Amino acid sequence: MAFAIQKQTQAEKDTYLFEHFHDMGLIKELIEQNYSILAGRKGAGKTAIARYLQNQYTNYPIDYSVRLSVSDIGFDSGFDNKSKTELIIFFIIIRTIQSLLSTTLIREEYVKYWKDFLNQNGIQNISDYKSFEEYARKNQTSVSFKEIIGGSIEKEYKKYSINNLSTFLLFPFVDSVVNEKEIFIFIDDISDYLDDSNEEKLKTDIATIRDVLFRLETINNKFSDTGRGLRLISCVRDDLFEFMEGSNINKLKSSSLNIVWDEISFCCLLIRRLPFYENDLENSLLNPIDSIKKQFPDEIFQGILKTFNTNRHATNFYSYMVAISFNRPRDFLMFCYALRERLSFKHPATNANIDSAEGEYVDYFISELKDELYLASKIFGFESDSDSLHNLLNILAETDVFNFGKLKTDVTTYLQTKNKTGNKKIQHFIFELWWYGIIGFKDKESQLINFKYLKNYVRYVPDKVKNYSFYLHRGLWWFLRKRPGKKKIT
């Protein structure tokens, strides 16, 4: 028996994903509701769902599903925002057509039309966006296209600007798909390039993603209005919505299915991945709470949970994990990977097993924290390298609880800014620390610390901050004290 977990827990590299996938009900909701966006923080499982359905869609009332990676859209080839948006939409249409041509989901009279179109323009084999932008630049942003007028295909190819082509392509794109078929096209990696975007162009890049999402929503509405079930579903990290500008951002949010993990899902995921349950998997999944407790007894977590002041759940293991993680499957799997050589197949886990695994897990968690703060660091212009991050954590870990005045002073020291513009920047930065789960708060009526990654419905109200007591993320606070030299990170 072995752990069905590897060190690289990203869904793209997870060799155990298909065999040990756990669906918490999101696939059913995705099928039954008209969502255009699958949203969640990094590591929440967006790509996992897209990859799983691409491989296993025949097990659901879905006729076809494919995941298209749209990475490298930050490639700087000199196009303005409007042109970039048009190019991305055009690329997504091309990649979708390429994929559907390998199925029977394109109407027969359109098969030759699309094959000729791709071959005529030399784009039949283009699979990555960077190559596509280079193609567009070399061809002076124009392609050859036959219009469809009155249901008839024009005989001659004409040159059209790529900047307007997605508008011309929309009718044949929608009309060529077979009626009454459920087709899911997942658009993944659309925001990955932001990690390489510099501060000057970041806002423009986020605006481009916003415009692309709105355009895809419009295309989905066209398919729906004509009785066709093709849906373009974008996998998007949820923090992007916080940085998008415009009056219609709530429309995008309402079109999003948010991935939020709960205790039952946590238990089921681990039962599928841990070797202790594989000989009696189905029975173990029938009562996942009791099954987890048998291997991870409540009593081994009681001592540490007393210091956390966070929510209690049916299992102390889950209470512990949400306190030392961001409540994502990536975190859960990584902690279990750290346990792989520390657990016995003959006896339940012990305090010593958990304590030993923490040393390996904390290095992963600190690196994840750096990734979490990366986008905010670009927006607010502070360094998010290891030394800077360690400095921030050491400042925030000086005391267990602090009021807003103390927090503001500490953040001011960290950001080294004191003018009026800096004051606004400090306020925004503190909100981002809350938004990303780095800090939590209690008001006078609360007994438990509120962290956003645990309670999406809890609001951080700037006008009430003077009534809040602030706390560093419980896992970070704990790890900093356990390490040699206590608040030092080495």
ZIMORA-V120491 format. One record per backbone hydrogen bond with DSSP energy under -0.5 kcal/mol. CO is the residue of the C=O (numbers start at 1). NH is the residue of the N-H. If there is no record, write none. Layout:
CO/NH
CO/NH
This chain:
3/5
7/9
10/13
11/14
13/15
14/17
16/20
17/21
21/23
22/24
25/29
26/30
27/31
28/32
29/33
33/35
36/234
37/39
37/257
38/236
39/259
40/238
41/44
43/330
45/49
46/50
47/51
48/52
49/53
50/54
51/55
52/56
53/57
56/59
57/60
57/62
60/62
64/184
66/68
66/186
67/69
68/70
68/188
71/129
72/75
75/77
80/84
81/85
82/86
83/87
84/88
85/89
86/90
87/91
88/92
89/93
90/94
91/95
92/96
93/97
94/98
95/99
96/100
97/101
99/102
100/103
100/105
105/178
107/110
107/111
108/111
108/112
110/114
111/115
112/116
113/117
114/118
115/119
116/120
117/121
118/123
118/124
119/122
123/126
128/132
129/133
130/134
131/135
132/136
133/137
134/138
135/139
136/141
137/140
139/142
141/162
141/163
143/160
145/147
145/158
147/149
147/154
148/150
149/152
152/149
158/145
160/143
161/164
161/165
162/166
164/167
164/168
165/169
166/170
167/171
168/172
169/173
170/174
171/175
172/176
174/177
176/107
178/181
181/183
181/229
182/63
182/64
183/185
183/231
184/66
184/186
185/187
185/233
186/68
186/188
187/235
188/70
189/192
191/194
192/195
193/196
194/197
198/202
199/203
201/205
202/206
203/207
204/208
205/209
206/210
207/211
208/212
209/213
210/214
211/215
212/216
213/217
214/218
215/219
216/220
217/221
218/222
219/223
220/224
221/225
222/226
223/228
224/227
227/180
229/183
231/185
231/233
232/234
233/187
234/38
234/236
236/40
237/240
238/241
239/242
239/243
240/243
240/244
241/244
246/249
248/251
248/252
249/253
250/254
251/255
252/255
253/256
255/36
255/37
256/258
257/39
258/260
262/266
263/267
264/268
265/269
266/270
267/271
268/272
269/273
270/274
273/4
274/277
275/278
277/280
278/281
280/284
281/285
282/286
283/287
285/288
287/291
288/292
289/293
290/294
291/295
292/295
292/296
295/349
297/300
298/301
298/302
299/302
301/305
302/306
304/307
305/308
305/309
309/449
315/319
316/320
317/321
318/322
319/323
320/324
323/475
328/331
328/332
329/333
330/334
331/335
332/336
333/337
334/338
335/339
337/340
339/342
339/343
350/354
351/355
352/356
353/357
354/358
355/359
356/359
356/360
357/360
357/361
358/362
359/363
360/364
361/365
362/366
363/367
364/368
365/369
366/370
367/371
368/372
369/373
371/374
371/375
373/377
374/378
375/379
376/380
377/381
377/382
385/389
386/390
387/391
388/392
389/393
390/394
391/395
392/396
393/397
395/398
400/472
402/470
403/407
404/408
405/409
406/410
407/411
408/412
409/413
410/414
411/415
412/416
412/417
419/423
420/424
421/425
422/426
423/427
424/428
425/429
426/430
427/431
428/432
429/433
430/434
431/435
432/436
433/438
433/439
434/437
434/452
438/473
440/471
441/450
442/469
443/446
449/451
450/441
451/454
451/455
455/458
459/461
460/462
461/464
462/465
464/467
465/468
469/442
470/402
471/440
473/477
474/478
475/479
476/480
477/481
478/482
479/483
483/486
485/487
485/488
488/490
